[in-house]
Amino acid sequence: MLAVASAEGPRAAQALYDAWYARASEAERRAAESVIDHNAAEITCPACGTTFATGPSECPDCGLGLL
Ligand SMILES: [Zn+2]
């Protein structure tokens, strides 16, 4: 847990993200930047890369929740 003055919240959040990003793998960075479009015909799971038809709220391959 991290406590900061509310005015510093956005800066603290960015610093935490930057620190995580610096250590993240290429796949983790790609997943963090992916956006799931539930109106698209297909979804590509950001965790495992499986592409499947829109509908299920979890990836049918790895079970990642997608809501
Ligand atoms: Zn998956």
N, CA, C, O and the ligand as a Tripos MOL2 file, in Angstrom:
@<TRIPOS>MOLECULE
protein
  269   267    68     0     0
PROTEIN
NO_CHARGES

@<TRIPOS>ATOM
      1 N           0.8490   -1.1880    0.0000 N.3       1 MET1
      2 CA          0.0000    0.0000    0.0000 C.3       1 MET1
      3 C           0.8860    1.2390    0.0000 C.2       1 MET1
      4 O           1.9620    1.2710    0.5980 O.2       1 MET1
      5 N           0.3970    2.2370   -0.6830 N.am      2 LEU2
      6 CA          1.1340    3.4880   -0.7860 C.3       2 LEU2
      7 C           0.1720    4.6290   -0.4880 C.2       2 LEU2
      8 O          -0.8960    4.7150   -1.0940 O.2       2 LEU2
      9 N           0.5410    5.5000    0.4350 N.am      3 ALA3
     10 CA         -0.3040    6.6570    0.7430 C.3       3 ALA3
     11 C           0.4240    7.9210    0.2930 C.2       3 ALA3
     12 O           1.5830    8.1470    0.6400 O.2       3 ALA3
     13 N          -0.2760    8.7300   -0.4800 N.am      4 VAL4
     14 CA          0.2900   10.0050   -0.9290 C.3       4 VAL4
     15 C          -0.7940   11.0660   -0.8100 C.2       4 VAL4
     16 O          -1.9800   10.7420   -0.7430 O.2       4 VAL4
     17 N          -0.3930   12.3250   -0.7850 N.am      5 ALA5
     18 CA         -1.3690   13.4200   -0.7920 C.3       5 ALA5
     19 C          -2.2080   13.3100   -2.0570 C.2       5 ALA5
     20 O          -1.6870   12.9600   -3.1160 O.2       5 ALA5
     21 N          -3.4880   13.6010   -1.9600 N.am      6 SER6
     22 CA         -4.3810   13.4020   -3.1140 C.3       6 SER6
     23 C          -3.9010   14.1630   -4.3440 C.2       6 SER6
     24 O          -4.0910   13.7000   -5.4690 O.2       6 SER6
     25 N          -3.2920   15.3060   -4.1470 N.am      7 ALA7
     26 CA         -2.8110   16.0730   -5.2970 C.3       7 ALA7
     27 C          -1.6730   15.3520   -6.0190 C.2       7 ALA7
     28 O          -1.4100   15.5980   -7.1960 O.2       7 ALA7
     29 N          -1.0010   14.4540   -5.2860 N.am      8 GLU8
     30 CA          0.1190   13.7060   -5.8790 C.3       8 GLU8
     31 C          -0.3340   12.3810   -6.4770 C.2       8 GLU8
     32 O           0.4780   11.6500   -7.0440 O.2       8 GLU8
     33 N          -1.6120   12.0630   -6.3570 N.am      9 GLY9
     34 CA         -2.1200   10.7740   -6.8250 C.3       9 GLY9
     35 C          -1.7550   10.4460   -8.2590 C.2       9 GLY9
     36 O          -1.1660    9.3950   -8.5130 O.2       9 GLY9
     37 N          -2.0860   11.3130   -9.2040 N.am     10 PRO10
     38 CA         -1.7660   11.0000  -10.6030 C.3      10 PRO10
     39 C          -0.2700   10.7950  -10.8480 C.2      10 PRO10
     40 O           0.1250    9.9130  -11.6100 O.2      10 PRO10
     41 N           0.5460   11.6040  -10.2050 N.am     11 ARG11
     42 CA          1.9990   11.4660  -10.3910 C.3      11 ARG11
     43 C           2.4910   10.1520   -9.7880 C.2      11 ARG11
     44 O           3.3390    9.4730  -10.3670 O.2      11 ARG11
     45 N           1.9500    9.7990   -8.6150 N.am     12 ALA12
     46 CA          2.3330    8.5410   -7.9660 C.3      12 ALA12
     47 C           1.9170    7.3480   -8.8240 C.2      12 ALA12
     48 O           2.6770    6.3930   -8.9850 O.2      12 ALA12
     49 N           0.7020    7.4130   -9.3730 N.am     13 ALA13
     50 CA          0.2210    6.3180  -10.2120 C.3      13 ALA13
     51 C           1.1070    6.1590  -11.4460 C.2      13 ALA13
     52 O           1.4320    5.0400  -11.8420 O.2      13 ALA13
     53 N           1.4910    7.2660  -12.0440 N.am     14 GLN14
     54 CA          2.3570    7.2130  -13.2300 C.3      14 GLN14
     55 C           3.7240    6.6370  -12.8760 C.2      14 GLN14
     56 O           4.2920    5.8570  -13.6410 O.2      14 GLN14
     57 N           4.2530    7.0270  -11.7090 N.am     15 ALA15
     58 CA          5.5610    6.5240  -11.2870 C.3      15 ALA15
     59 C           5.5060    5.0150  -11.0570 C.2      15 ALA15
     60 O           6.4350    4.2970  -11.4270 O.2      15 ALA15
     61 N           4.4050    4.5260  -10.4400 N.am     16 LEU16
     62 CA          4.2550    3.0850  -10.2150 C.3      16 LEU16
     63 C           4.1600    2.3510  -11.5440 C.2      16 LEU16
     64 O           4.7670    1.2950  -11.7240 O.2      16 LEU16
     65 N           3.3890    2.9200  -12.4810 N.am     17 TYR17
     66 CA          3.2440    2.2950  -13.7950 C.3      17 TYR17
     67 C           4.5920    2.2600  -14.5140 C.2      17 TYR17
     68 O           4.9680    1.2440  -15.0980 O.2      17 TYR17
     69 N           5.3110    3.3730  -14.4640 N.am     18 ASP18
     70 CA          6.6170    3.4380  -15.1320 C.3      18 ASP18
     71 C           7.5730    2.3900  -14.5560 C.2      18 ASP18
     72 O           8.3130    1.7400  -15.2950 O.2      18 ASP18
     73 N           7.5500    2.2340  -13.2250 N.am     19 ALA19
     74 CA          8.4310    1.2560  -12.5810 C.3      19 ALA19
     75 C           8.0560   -0.1620  -13.0060 C.2      19 ALA19
     76 O           8.9280   -0.9900  -13.2700 O.2      19 ALA19
     77 N           6.7410   -0.4350  -13.0710 N.am     20 TRP20
     78 CA          6.2950   -1.7570  -13.5130 C.3      20 TRP20
     79 C           6.6910   -1.9810  -14.9690 C.2      20 TRP20
     80 O           7.1930   -3.0450  -15.3300 O.2      20 TRP20
     81 N           6.4570   -0.9580  -15.8090 N.am     21 TYR21
     82 CA          6.7040   -1.0790  -17.2440 C.3      21 TYR21
     83 C           8.1700   -1.3840  -17.5150 C.2      21 TYR21
     84 O           8.4940   -2.1600  -18.4140 O.2      21 TYR21
     85 N           9.0570   -0.7700  -16.7320 N.am     22 ALA22
     86 CA         10.4930   -0.9710  -16.9350 C.3      22 ALA22
     87 C          10.8920   -2.4270  -16.7020 C.2      22 ALA22
     88 O          11.8480   -2.9160  -17.3050 O.2      22 ALA22
     89 N          10.1580   -3.1180  -15.8260 N.am     23 ARG23
     90 CA         10.4800   -4.5150  -15.5090 C.3      23 ARG23
     91 C           9.6380   -5.5020  -16.3100 C.2      23 ARG23
     92 O           9.9380   -6.6960  -16.3190 O.2      23 ARG23
     93 N           8.5900   -5.0290  -16.9830 N.am     24 ALA24
     94 CA          7.6470   -5.9260  -17.6470 C.3      24 ALA24
     95 C           8.2710   -6.5690  -18.8800 C.2      24 ALA24
     96 O           9.1470   -6.0020  -19.5330 O.2      24 ALA24
     97 N           7.7880   -7.7760  -19.1740 N.am     25 SER25
     98 CA          8.2130   -8.4480  -20.3970 C.3      25 SER25
     99 C           7.4790   -7.8300  -21.5760 C.2      25 SER25
    100 O           6.5440   -7.0470  -21.4040 O.2      25 SER25
    101 N           7.9160   -8.1900  -22.7680 N.am     26 GLU26
    102 CA          7.2670   -7.6730  -23.9800 C.3      26 GLU26
    103 C           5.7890   -8.0690  -23.9920 C.2      26 GLU26
    104 O           4.9350   -7.2520  -24.3360 O.2      26 GLU26
    105 N           5.4830   -9.3110  -23.6220 N.am     27 ALA27
    106 CA          4.0940   -9.7810  -23.6270 C.3      27 ALA27
    107 C           3.2680   -9.0110  -22.6000 C.2      27 ALA27
    108 O           2.1130   -8.6740  -22.8610 O.2      27 ALA27
    109 N           3.8490   -8.7330  -21.4430 N.am     28 GLU28
    110 CA          3.1260   -7.9920  -20.4030 C.3      28 GLU28
    111 C           2.8490   -6.5640  -20.8590 C.2      28 GLU28
    112 O           1.7700   -6.0270  -20.6060 O.2      28 GLU28
    113 N           3.8150   -5.9540  -21.5270 N.am     29 ARG29
    114 CA          3.6080   -4.5920  -22.0310 C.3      29 ARG29
    115 C           2.5030   -4.5660  -23.0720 C.2      29 ARG29
    116 O           1.6600   -3.6690  -23.0740 O.2      29 ARG29
    117 N           2.5120   -5.5650  -23.9670 N.am     30 ARG30
    118 CA          1.4930   -5.6450  -25.0050 C.3      30 ARG30
    119 C           0.1080   -5.8100  -24.3630 C.2      30 ARG30
    120 O          -0.8580   -5.1700  -24.7790 O.2      30 ARG30
    121 N           0.0260   -6.6710  -23.3510 N.am     31 ALA31
    122 CA         -1.2570   -6.9130  -22.6840 C.3      31 ALA31
    123 C          -1.7530   -5.6410  -21.9970 C.2      31 ALA31
    124 O          -2.9440   -5.3350  -22.0380 O.2      31 ALA31
    125 N          -0.8440   -4.9050  -21.3700 N.am     32 ALA32
    126 CA         -1.2350   -3.6960  -20.6500 C.3      32 ALA32
    127 C          -1.7640   -2.6280  -21.5990 C.2      32 ALA32
    128 O          -2.5970   -1.8060  -21.2180 O.2      32 ALA32
    129 N          -1.2830   -2.6460  -22.8190 N.am     33 GLU33
    130 CA         -1.6790   -1.6160  -23.7700 C.3      33 GLU33
    131 C          -2.8420   -2.0460  -24.6570 C.2      33 GLU33
    132 O          -3.3440   -1.2590  -25.4610 O.2      33 GLU33
    133 N          -3.2680   -3.3020  -24.5050 N.am     34 SER34
    134 CA         -4.3430   -3.7840  -25.3580 C.3      34 SER34
    135 C          -5.6900   -3.2700  -24.8640 C.2      34 SER34
    136 O          -5.9010   -3.0720  -23.6680 O.2      34 SER34
    137 N          -6.5720   -3.0640  -25.7910 N.am     35 VAL35
    138 CA         -7.9360   -2.6390  -25.4870 C.3      35 VAL35
    139 C          -8.8610   -3.6800  -26.0740 C.2      35 VAL35
    140 O          -8.7340   -4.0440  -27.2430 O.2      35 VAL35
    141 N          -9.7950   -4.1620  -25.2680 N.am     36 ILE36
    142 CA        -10.7300   -5.1670  -25.7520 C.3      36 ILE36
    143 C         -11.9960   -4.4730  -26.2200 C.2      36 ILE36
    144 O         -12.6520   -3.7670  -25.4540 O.2      36 ILE36
    145 N         -12.3300   -4.6770  -27.4710 N.am     37 ASP37
    146 CA        -13.5450   -4.1100  -28.0520 C.3      37 ASP37
    147 C         -14.6210   -5.1940  -28.0560 C.2      37 ASP37
    148 O         -14.5890   -6.1040  -28.8850 O.2      37 ASP37
    149 N         -15.5660   -5.0920  -27.1320 N.am     38 HIS38
    150 CA        -16.6170   -6.1120  -27.0280 C.3      38 HIS38
    151 C         -17.6170   -6.0170  -28.1800 C.2      38 HIS38
    152 O         -18.4650   -6.8980  -28.3280 O.2      38 HIS38
    153 N         -17.5350   -4.9760  -28.9890 N.am     39 ASN39
    154 CA        -18.4170   -4.8570  -30.1460 C.3      39 ASN39
    155 C         -17.7920   -5.4560  -31.4000 C.2      39 ASN39
    156 O         -18.4510   -5.5850  -32.4320 O.2      39 ASN39
    157 N         -16.5290   -5.8160  -31.3050 N.am     40 ALA40
    158 CA        -15.8690   -6.4350  -32.4520 C.3      40 ALA40
    159 C         -16.3430   -7.8770  -32.5930 C.2      40 ALA40
    160 O         -16.8740   -8.4530  -31.6440 O.2      40 ALA40
    161 N         -16.1540   -8.4550  -33.7660 N.am     41 ALA41
    162 CA        -16.5830   -9.8340  -34.0020 C.3      41 ALA41
    163 C         -15.6970  -10.8260  -33.2580 C.2      41 ALA41
    164 O         -16.1500  -11.8990  -32.8600 O.2      41 ALA41
    165 N         -14.4410  -10.4630  -33.0760 N.am     42 GLU42
    166 CA        -13.5000  -11.3510  -32.4000 C.3      42 GLU42
    167 C         -12.7170  -10.5790  -31.3540 C.2      42 GLU42
    168 O         -12.5040   -9.3730  -31.4760 O.2      42 GLU42
    169 N         -12.2920  -11.2990  -30.3240 N.am     43 ILE43
    170 CA        -11.4650  -10.7320  -29.2680 C.3      43 ILE43
    171 C         -10.1650  -11.5300  -29.2350 C.2      43 ILE43
    172 O         -10.1770  -12.7540  -29.3660 O.2      43 ILE43
    173 N          -9.0590  -10.8390  -29.0620 N.am     44 THR44
    174 CA         -7.7930  -11.5230  -28.8340 C.3      44 THR44
    175 C          -7.4500  -11.3630  -27.3630 C.2      44 THR44
    176 O          -7.3250  -10.2440  -26.8660 O.2      44 THR44
    177 N          -7.3000  -12.4770  -26.6700 N.am     45 CYS45
    178 CA         -7.0070  -12.4550  -25.2410 C.3      45 CYS45
    179 C          -5.6540  -11.7790  -25.0010 C.2      45 CYS45
    180 O          -4.6520  -12.1740  -25.5960 O.2      45 CYS45
    181 N          -5.6210  -10.7600  -24.1290 N.am     46 PRO46
    182 CA         -4.3490  -10.0840  -23.8750 C.3      46 PRO46
    183 C          -3.3620  -10.9370  -23.0800 C.2      46 PRO46
    184 O          -2.1680  -10.6390  -23.0480 O.2      46 PRO46
    185 N          -3.8520  -11.9840  -22.4470 N.am     47 ALA47
    186 CA         -2.9580  -12.8270  -21.6390 C.3      47 ALA47
    187 C          -2.3010  -13.9190  -22.4680 C.2      47 ALA47
    188 O          -1.0920  -14.1290  -22.3760 O.2      47 ALA47
    189 N          -3.1000  -14.6200  -23.2850 N.am     48 CYS48
    190 CA         -2.5490  -15.7910  -23.9770 C.3      48 CYS48
    191 C          -2.5420  -15.6400  -25.4920 C.2      48 CYS48
    192 O          -1.9370  -16.4510  -26.1930 O.2      48 CYS48
    193 N          -3.2140  -14.6030  -26.0060 N.am     49 GLY49
    194 CA         -3.1840  -14.3700  -27.4380 C.3      49 GLY49
    195 C          -4.1950  -15.1530  -28.2430 C.2      49 GLY49
    196 O          -4.2290  -15.0430  -29.4690 O.2      49 GLY49
    197 N          -5.0240  -15.9480  -27.5720 N.am     50 THR50
    198 CA         -6.0580  -16.7040  -28.2760 C.3      50 THR50
    199 C          -7.1050  -15.7530  -28.8380 C.2      50 THR50
    200 O          -7.5560  -14.8380  -28.1490 O.2      50 THR50
    201 N          -7.4880  -15.9710  -30.0910 N.am     51 THR51
    202 CA         -8.5410  -15.1710  -30.7050 C.3      51 THR51
    203 C          -9.8120  -15.9980  -30.7380 C.2      51 THR51
    204 O          -9.7970  -17.1580  -31.1500 O.2      51 THR51
    205 N         -10.9160  -15.3950  -30.3010 N.am     52 PHE52
    206 CA        -12.1870  -16.1300  -30.2750 C.3      52 PHE52
    207 C         -13.3360  -15.1630  -30.5240 C.2      52 PHE52
    208 O         -13.1920  -13.9530  -30.3530 O.2      52 PHE52
    209 N         -14.4710  -15.7070  -30.9300 N.am     53 ALA53
    210 CA        -15.6520  -14.8890  -31.2240 C.3      53 ALA53
    211 C         -16.1430  -14.2110  -29.9490 C.2      53 ALA53
    212 O         -16.1460  -14.8130  -28.8750 O.2      53 ALA53
    213 N         -16.5560  -12.9620  -30.0790 N.am     54 THR54
    214 CA        -17.0800  -12.1990  -28.9530 C.3      54 THR54
    215 C         -18.2600  -12.9280  -28.3380 C.2      54 THR54
    216 O         -19.0650  -13.5250  -29.0520 O.2      54 THR54
    217 N         -18.3660  -12.8840  -27.0390 N.am     55 GLY55
    218 CA        -19.4950  -13.5290  -26.3630 C.3      55 GLY55
    219 C         -19.1330  -13.9550  -24.9620 C.2      55 GLY55
    220 O         -19.6810  -13.4220  -23.9970 O.2      55 GLY55
    221 N         -18.2110  -14.9170  -24.8220 N.am     56 PRO56
    222 CA        -17.8580  -15.3600  -23.4790 C.3      56 PRO56
    223 C         -17.2050  -14.2420  -22.6660 C.2      56 PRO56
    224 O         -16.5090  -13.3910  -23.2210 O.2      56 PRO56
    225 N         -17.4310  -14.2450  -21.3530 N.am     57 SER57
    226 CA        -16.8360  -13.2220  -20.5050 C.3      57 SER57
    227 C         -15.4760  -13.6640  -19.9840 C.2      57 SER57
    228 O         -14.8150  -12.9330  -19.2460 O.2      57 SER57
    229 N         -15.0660  -14.8670  -20.3740 N.am     58 GLU58
    230 CA        -13.7390  -15.3600  -20.0070 C.3      58 GLU58
    231 C         -13.0740  -15.9380  -21.2480 C.2      58 GLU58
    232 O         -13.7440  -16.4660  -22.1350 O.2      58 GLU58
    233 N         -11.7700  -15.8350  -21.3020 N.am     59 CYS59
    234 CA        -11.0350  -16.4700  -22.3970 C.3      59 CYS59
    235 C         -11.2530  -17.9780  -22.3270 C.2      59 CYS59
    236 O         -11.0450  -18.5790  -21.2730 O.2      59 CYS59
    237 N         -11.6720  -18.6050  -23.4390 N.am     60 PRO60
    238 CA        -11.9090  -20.0530  -23.4220 C.3      60 PRO60
    239 C         -10.6180  -20.8630  -23.2670 C.2      60 PRO60
    240 O         -10.6650  -22.0490  -22.9400 O.2      60 PRO60
    241 N          -9.4800  -20.2330  -23.4980 N.am     61 ASP61
    242 CA         -8.2140  -20.9660  -23.4010 C.3      61 ASP61
    243 C          -7.6040  -20.8440  -22.0090 C.2      61 ASP61
    244 O          -7.2890  -21.8550  -21.3800 O.2      61 ASP61
    245 N          -7.4340  -19.6180  -21.5240 N.am     62 CYS62
    246 CA         -6.7360  -19.4500  -20.2450 C.3      62 CYS62
    247 C          -7.6530  -19.0300  -19.1050 C.2      62 CYS62
    248 O          -7.2370  -19.0330  -17.9460 O.2      62 CYS62
    249 N          -8.9120  -18.6620  -19.4200 N.am     63 GLY63
    250 CA         -9.8680  -18.3230  -18.3660 C.3      63 GLY63
    251 C          -9.7960  -16.9010  -17.8610 C.2      63 GLY63
    252 O         -10.4610  -16.5560  -16.8840 O.2      63 GLY63
    253 N          -9.0010  -16.0730  -18.5080 N.am     64 LEU64
    254 CA         -8.9150  -14.6670  -18.0940 C.3      64 LEU64
    255 C         -10.2920  -14.0140  -18.1960 C.2      64 LEU64
    256 O         -10.9560  -14.1370  -19.2250 O.2      64 LEU64
    257 N         -10.7270  -13.3210  -17.1420 N.am     65 GLY65
    258 CA        -11.9890  -12.6040  -17.1620 C.3      65 GLY65
    259 C         -11.8420  -11.3650  -18.0270 C.2      65 GLY65
    260 O         -10.8680  -10.6240  -17.8990 O.2      65 GLY65
    261 N         -12.8120  -11.1380  -18.9120 N.am     66 LEU66
    262 CA        -12.6750  -10.0710  -19.9050 C.3      66 LEU66
    263 C         -13.7270   -8.9830  -19.7680 C.2      66 LEU66
    264 O         -13.9140   -8.2050  -20.7030 O.2      66 LEU66
    265 N         -14.4140   -8.9010  -18.6510 N.am     67 LEU67
    266 CA        -15.4470   -7.8630  -18.5110 C.3      67 LEU67
    267 C         -14.8500   -6.5870  -18.0020 C.2      67 LEU67
    268 O         -15.5650   -5.6000  -17.8210 O.2      67 LEU67
    269 ZN         -6.4700  -16.2030  -22.7210 Zn       68 ZN68
@<TRIPOS>BOND
     1     1     2 1
     2     2     3 1
     3     3     4 2
     4     3     5 am
     5     5     6 1
     6     6     7 1
     7     7     8 2
     8     7     9 am
     9     9    10 1
    10    10    11 1
    11    11    12 2
    12    11    13 am
    13    13    14 1
    14    14    15 1
    15    15    16 2
    16    15    17 am
    17    17    18 1
    18    18    19 1
    19    19    20 2
    20    19    21 am
    21    21    22 1
    22    22    23 1
    23    23    24 2
    24    23    25 am
    25    25    26 1
    26    26    27 1
    27    27    28 2
    28    27    29 am
    29    29    30 1
    30    30    31 1
    31    31    32 2
    32    31    33 am
    33    33    34 1
    34    34    35 1
    35    35    36 2
    36    35    37 am
    37    37    38 1
    38    38    39 1
    39    39    40 2
    40    39    41 am
    41    41    42 1
    42    42    43 1
    43    43    44 2
    44    43    45 am
    45    45    46 1
    46    46    47 1
    47    47    48 2
    48    47    49 am
    49    49    50 1
    50    50    51 1
    51    51    52 2
    52    51    53 am
    53    53    54 1
    54    54    55 1
    55    55    56 2
    56    55    57 am
    57    57    58 1
    58    58    59 1
    59    59    60 2
    60    59    61 am
    61    61    62 1
    62    62    63 1
    63    63    64 2
    64    63    65 am
    65    65    66 1
    66    66    67 1
    67    67    68 2
    68    67    69 am
    69    69    70 1
    70    70    71 1
    71    71    72 2
    72    71    73 am
    73    73    74 1
    74    74    75 1
    75    75    76 2
    76    75    77 am
    77    77    78 1
    78    78    79 1
    79    79    80 2
    80    79    81 am
    81    81    82 1
    82    82    83 1
    83    83    84 2
    84    83    85 am
    85    85    86 1
    86    86    87 1
    87    87    88 2
    88    87    89 am
    89    89    90 1
    90    90    91 1
    91    91    92 2
    92    91    93 am
    93    93    94 1
    94    94    95 1
    95    95    96 2
    96    95    97 am
    97    97    98 1
    98    98    99 1
    99    99   100 2
   100    99   101 am
   101   101   102 1
   102   102   103 1
   103   103   104 2
   104   103   105 am
   105   105   106 1
   106   106   107 1
   107   107   108 2
   108   107   109 am
   109   109   110 1
   110   110   111 1
   111   111   112 2
   112   111   113 am
   113   113   114 1
   114   114   115 1
   115   115   116 2
   116   115   117 am
   117   117   118 1
   118   118   119 1
   119   119   120 2
   120   119   121 am
   121   121   122 1
   122   122   123 1
   123   123   124 2
   124   123   125 am
   125   125   126 1
   126   126   127 1
   127   127   128 2
   128   127   129 am
   129   129   130 1
   130   130   131 1
   131   131   132 2
   132   131   133 am
   133   133   134 1
   134   134   135 1
   135   135   136 2
   136   135   137 am
   137   137   138 1
   138   138   139 1
   139   139   140 2
   140   139   141 am
   141   141   142 1
   142   142   143 1
   143   143   144 2
   144   143   145 am
   145   145   146 1
   146   146   147 1
   147   147   148 2
   148   147   149 am
   149   149   150 1
   150   150   151 1
   151   151   152 2
   152   151   153 am
   153   153   154 1
   154   154   155 1
   155   155   156 2
   156   155   157 am
   157   157   158 1
   158   158   159 1
   159   159   160 2
   160   159   161 am
   161   161   162 1
   162   162   163 1
   163   163   164 2
   164   163   165 am
   165   165   166 1
   166   166   167 1
   167   167   168 2
   168   167   169 am
   169   169   170 1
   170   170   171 1
   171   171   172 2
   172   171   173 am
   173   173   174 1
   174   174   175 1
   175   175   176 2
   176   175   177 am
   177   177   178 1
   178   178   179 1
   179   179   180 2
   180   179   181 am
   181   181   182 1
   182   182   183 1
   183   183   184 2
   184   183   185 am
   185   185   186 1
   186   186   187 1
   187   187   188 2
   188   187   189 am
   189   189   190 1
   190   190   191 1
   191   191   192 2
   192   191   193 am
   193   193   194 1
   194   194   195 1
   195   195   196 2
   196   195   197 am
   197   197   198 1
   198   198   199 1
   199   199   200 2
   200   199   201 am
   201   201   202 1
   202   202   203 1
   203   203   204 2
   204   203   205 am
   205   205   206 1
   206   206   207 1
   207   207   208 2
   208   207   209 am
   209   209   210 1
   210   210   211 1
   211   211   212 2
   212   211   213 am
   213   213   214 1
   214   214   215 1
   215   215   216 2
   216   215   217 am
   217   217   218 1
   218   218   219 1
   219   219   220 2
   220   219   221 am
   221   221   222 1
   222   222   223 1
   223   223   224 2
   224   223   225 am
   225   225   226 1
   226   226   227 1
   227   227   228 2
   228   227   229 am
   229   229   230 1
   230   230   231 1
   231   231   232 2
   232   231   233 am
   233   233   234 1
   234   234   235 1
   235   235   236 2
   236   235   237 am
   237   237   238 1
   238   238   239 1
   239   239   240 2
   240   239   241 am
   241   241   242 1
   242   242   243 1
   243   243   244 2
   244   243   245 am
   245   245   246 1
   246   246   247 1
   247   247   248 2
   248   247   249 am
   249   249   250 1
   250   250   251 1
   251   251   252 2
   252   251   253 am
   253   253   254 1
   254   254   255 1
   255   255   256 2
   256   255   257 am
   257   257   258 1
   258   258   259 1
   259   259   260 2
   260   259   261 am
   261   261   262 1
   262   262   263 1
   263   263   264 2
   264   263   265 am
   265   265   266 1
   266   266   267 1
   267   267   268 2
@<TRIPOS>SUBSTRUCTURE
     1 MET1         2 RESIDUE 1 A MET
     2 LEU2         6 RESIDUE 1 A LEU
     3 ALA3        10 RESIDUE 1 A ALA
     4 VAL4        14 RESIDUE 1 A VAL
     5 ALA5        18 RESIDUE 1 A ALA
     6 SER6        22 RESIDUE 1 A SER
     7 ALA7        26 RESIDUE 1 A ALA
     8 GLU8        30 RESIDUE 1 A GLU
     9 GLY9        34 RESIDUE 1 A GLY
    10 PRO10       38 RESIDUE 1 A PRO
    11 ARG11       42 RESIDUE 1 A ARG
    12 ALA12       46 RESIDUE 1 A ALA
    13 ALA13       50 RESIDUE 1 A ALA
    14 GLN14       54 RESIDUE 1 A GLN
    15 ALA15       58 RESIDUE 1 A ALA
    16 LEU16       62 RESIDUE 1 A LEU
    17 TYR17       66 RESIDUE 1 A TYR
    18 ASP18       70 RESIDUE 1 A ASP
    19 ALA19       74 RESIDUE 1 A ALA
    20 TRP20       78 RESIDUE 1 A TRP
    21 TYR21       82 RESIDUE 1 A TYR
    22 ALA22       86 RESIDUE 1 A ALA
    23 ARG23       90 RESIDUE 1 A ARG
    24 ALA24       94 RESIDUE 1 A ALA
    25 SER25       98 RESIDUE 1 A SER
    26 GLU26      102 RESIDUE 1 A GLU
    27 ALA27      106 RESIDUE 1 A ALA
    28 GLU28      110 RESIDUE 1 A GLU
    29 ARG29      114 RESIDUE 1 A ARG
    30 ARG30      118 RESIDUE 1 A ARG
    31 ALA31      122 RESIDUE 1 A ALA
    32 ALA32      126 RESIDUE 1 A ALA
    33 GLU33      130 RESIDUE 1 A GLU
    34 SER34      134 RESIDUE 1 A SER
    35 VAL35      138 RESIDUE 1 A VAL
    36 ILE36      142 RESIDUE 1 A ILE
    37 ASP37      146 RESIDUE 1 A ASP
    38 HIS38      150 RESIDUE 1 A HIS
    39 ASN39      154 RESIDUE 1 A ASN
    40 ALA40      158 RESIDUE 1 A ALA
    41 ALA41      162 RESIDUE 1 A ALA
    42 GLU42      166 RESIDUE 1 A GLU
    43 ILE43      170 RESIDUE 1 A ILE
    44 THR44      174 RESIDUE 1 A THR
    45 CYS45      178 RESIDUE 1 A CYS
    46 PRO46      182 RESIDUE 1 A PRO
    47 ALA47      186 RESIDUE 1 A ALA
    48 CYS48      190 RESIDUE 1 A CYS
    49 GLY49      194 RESIDUE 1 A GLY
    50 THR50      198 RESIDUE 1 A THR
    51 THR51      202 RESIDUE 1 A THR
    52 PHE52      206 RESIDUE 1 A PHE
    53 ALA53      210 RESIDUE 1 A ALA
    54 THR54      214 RESIDUE 1 A THR
    55 GLY55      218 RESIDUE 1 A GLY
    56 PRO56      222 RESIDUE 1 A PRO
    57 SER57      226 RESIDUE 1 A SER
    58 GLU58      230 RESIDUE 1 A GLU
    59 CYS59      234 RESIDUE 1 A CYS
    60 PRO60      238 RESIDUE 1 A PRO
    61 ASP61      242 RESIDUE 1 A ASP
    62 CYS62      246 RESIDUE 1 A CYS
    63 GLY63      250 RESIDUE 1 A GLY
    64 LEU64      254 RESIDUE 1 A LEU
    65 GLY65      258 RESIDUE 1 A GLY
    66 LEU66      262 RESIDUE 1 A LEU
    67 LEU67      266 RESIDUE 1 A LEU
    68 ZN68       269 GROUP 0 **** ****
